[in-house]
Amino acid sequence: MKFRQIEAFRCLMVAGTSLGAARKMNISQPAISRLVADLEDSLGFRLFNRSKGRLEPTTAGVRFYRAVEENFLGLERLTQVAANIRADAPEGISVACLFVLSTTLMPLVLKEFFKYHPNVPVTVDTCNGPEILVRLQDMKVDMAIALEFPAFAGIEIEKILKVNVSCALPEGHRLVEKDMIFPEDIDGENMIGWVPIISQNYEKELESLQAAKSVPRNVIKTHTSHTRYAMVAHGLGLSLVEPFAAKIWRKNGVVVKPFAGEISYDYVLAYPSGGIRSQIMHDFRDAVIKVANEYDFGFDCRTKAALVNGLSEKSSSKKSPN
């Protein structure tokens, strides 16, 4: 395989036609066809079916394109880094982040970071937990903010915060007057739950409810926090949720209360192993730590009132007026 062949294949997949690919590469259509044909010979399988003058990607071609695209993203990042170095532009940071944190914690982190580095570009790559692990292992991001996960080769983690699970209820629900929701309170209630394969806390939630002999009706399952809150806002049921987005959804018909079950969320900063961390990355890490430590959930949900990393304990949460 040669890089020019891979480039022609990618352009053909993106453009959809050999003419479009030729224009992107500034070469002739026959040259595109020859490069792709040579690539197929090297690979030993067909990338396209040719019928009535049209090219249709084969199943193998689609599989190969996914791998090509992953590697091109890395090359494009190197190209951008080189361009920044040539232009003496400031070093940028790429951060992978859970969906809910990208709309709650991350804006505050960026405001804090930009106080000291207003010209440093930051790329926020919003994705779910498994995708974050892949990006870290492939070194496609500099760091990530995520739920704690088991040890993985090529990834270092730093614990930053532990918070208790909360219970989200629609306005007007019979339980909204309670100061705390217990597992037995939600027996028989409609619940919006996690997709088991996605949630690391699914088993904890299940065990807590089973211990109290509480059997809610799991009418909807999803894998994003904001979706769970949205379902609650529309009166479709209750949900056990992380507390970061509570303030956002409180304005949209959701009441959030502490939950008595012993279930917590542990959040971490994660990095590709063995990487040399610049001063800018250290400063960004410090911004994350500061914001996480001071984050106002609107009610008391912290397992500890401070971060785990030996920082002085500090009770910053206030009781909700609800």
MOWO-V362612 format. One line per field, one symbol per residue. phi: phi as a letter, one per 20 degrees, with the letter a starting at -180 (. if undefined). burial: 1 if it has 16 or more other ideal C-beta (glycine too) atoms within 10 Angstrom, else 0. Layout:
phi=???
burial=???
//
This chain:
phi=.cgffffffffffffncfffffffemceggfffffffffffffnbeecedblmdddffgffffffgfffgffgfffffffffffffelfffdcdcebfgfffdcffgffffffffdcfdefcddeeaeggfffffffeleceabdbfgcffcfncdccfcaccefddecfgnffefeffbedgffdgnffcddefgfeefdgfffffffffelecfeeeccbccffffgfffgemeqebecfefegffefecndddcfdffeccdddceccffmfeefffffffgfffgffffdfefnaecffcebfeemfffbededffff
burial=0000111111111010010011011010001110110011000000110000001010001001100100010000100000000000000011111111111111011101100010010101011010011011001111111111100000111001111111111100101000001110110011111100001010011001100101010001110011111111100111111111111011000111111110111111111100000001101110111111101011111100011000000000100100
//
